[in-house]
Amino acid sequence: MAVFYVLPPRAALGEVLARFLRPYLPGLAVSVEACTDMIGTLTEDQPAYVVHREDLPGEDVFSALRDACGAEAEDRVVSVSMGPRSDEPCVRIRRVADGPAVGPVGSL
């Protein structure tokens, strides 16, 4: 079973991560691009895939994941969107076969 993380747009997520990291790395240039690249490295050795919503065609995420990424019925989709605060993302976990959202499951 694979897990597909459907994340917010690169620029928005990269900015949130860069804003978080800059105080911990004073004097270093922490770029939005470096932060978005870092996300991809986190899943390299795991059965997980990072997909940014802007990379999926159409409105139906499940069909797009099946068609463009090879997602199968038993795979999980973790949809993450920006919450009201940067440290409170909205997370929904579903199986590809289920389709409709189960509902919020908490913060990351």
C-alpha positions as CSV (number, residue, x, y, z in Angstrom):
1,M,0.0,0.0,0.0
2,A,1.4,3.4,-1.0
3,V,0.5,6.8,0.5
4,F,0.0,9.8,-1.6
5,Y,0.5,13.2,0.1
6,V,-1.5,15.8,-1.8
7,L,0.1,19.0,-0.6
8,P,-0.7,22.8,-1.0
9,P,1.1,24.7,-3.8
10,R,4.9,24.6,-3.6
11,A,5.3,28.3,-3.1
12,A,2.8,28.5,-0.2
13,L,4.1,25.4,1.6
14,G,7.8,26.4,1.0
15,E,7.2,29.8,2.5
16,V,5.6,28.3,5.6
17,L,8.6,26.0,6.1
18,A,11.1,28.7,5.4
19,R,9.5,31.0,7.9
20,F,9.6,28.2,10.5
21,L,13.3,27.3,9.8
22,R,14.9,30.8,9.5
23,P,15.0,31.5,13.2
24,Y,16.7,28.2,13.8
25,L,19.3,28.8,11.2
26,P,20.3,32.5,11.7
27,G,22.6,33.8,9.0
28,L,21.8,31.1,6.5
29,A,19.7,31.9,3.4
30,V,16.7,29.5,3.8
31,S,14.9,29.7,0.5
32,V,11.4,28.7,-0.4
33,E,12.8,26.4,-3.1
34,A,15.2,24.6,-0.7
35,C,12.3,24.0,1.6
36,T,10.1,22.5,-1.1
37,D,13.0,20.3,-2.3
38,M,13.4,19.1,1.3
39,I,9.9,17.7,1.3
40,G,10.6,15.4,-1.6
41,T,13.7,13.9,0.1
42,L,11.6,12.9,3.2
43,T,9.8,10.2,1.2
44,E,12.7,8.8,-0.8
45,D,13.0,5.6,1.1
46,Q,9.4,5.1,1.9
47,P,6.3,3.8,0.1
48,A,5.0,7.4,-0.1
49,Y,4.7,10.0,-2.8
50,V,4.5,13.8,-2.6
51,V,2.1,15.4,-5.1
52,H,1.3,19.1,-5.1
53,R,-2.2,19.9,-6.0
54,E,-1.2,22.1,-8.9
55,D,0.4,19.1,-10.6
56,L,-2.8,17.1,-10.8
57,P,-5.1,17.7,-13.8
58,G,-8.8,18.4,-13.2
59,E,-10.9,18.6,-10.1
60,D,-11.1,14.9,-9.2
61,V,-8.0,14.2,-7.1
62,F,-8.7,10.4,-7.0
63,S,-9.0,10.0,-10.8
64,A,-5.9,12.2,-11.3
65,L,-3.9,10.1,-8.9
66,R,-5.0,6.9,-10.6
67,D,-4.4,8.2,-14.1
68,A,-1.2,10.2,-13.6
69,C,0.4,8.5,-10.7
70,G,-0.7,4.9,-10.8
71,A,-2.6,5.0,-7.5
72,E,-4.6,1.8,-6.7
73,A,-7.8,1.2,-4.7
74,E,-6.0,0.2,-1.4
75,D,-3.6,3.2,-1.5
76,R,-4.1,6.0,0.9
77,V,-4.5,9.7,0.1
78,V,-3.4,12.3,2.7
79,S,-4.8,15.6,1.6
80,V,-3.2,18.5,3.3
81,S,-4.5,22.1,3.0
82,M,-3.5,25.3,4.7
83,G,-5.4,25.9,7.9
84,P,-6.2,29.2,9.6
85,R,-2.7,29.2,11.1
86,S,0.5,27.9,9.5
87,D,1.0,25.4,12.3
88,E,-2.6,24.0,12.0
89,P,-3.0,22.4,8.6
90,C,-6.2,20.7,7.6
91,V,-5.6,17.0,7.0
92,R,-8.0,14.4,5.5
93,I,-7.0,10.8,5.0
94,R,-8.9,8.6,2.5
95,R,-8.4,5.4,0.5
96,V,-8.4,5.8,-3.2
97,A,-11.3,3.5,-3.4
98,D,-13.4,5.5,-0.9
99,G,-13.4,8.8,-2.8
100,P,-15.3,11.1,-0.5
101,A,-13.5,12.6,2.5
102,V,-13.9,11.0,5.8
103,G,-13.3,14.3,7.6
104,P,-10.6,16.1,9.4
105,V,-8.3,13.9,11.4
106,G,-6.2,16.4,13.2
107,S,-3.0,18.4,12.7
108,L,0.3,17.3,11.6
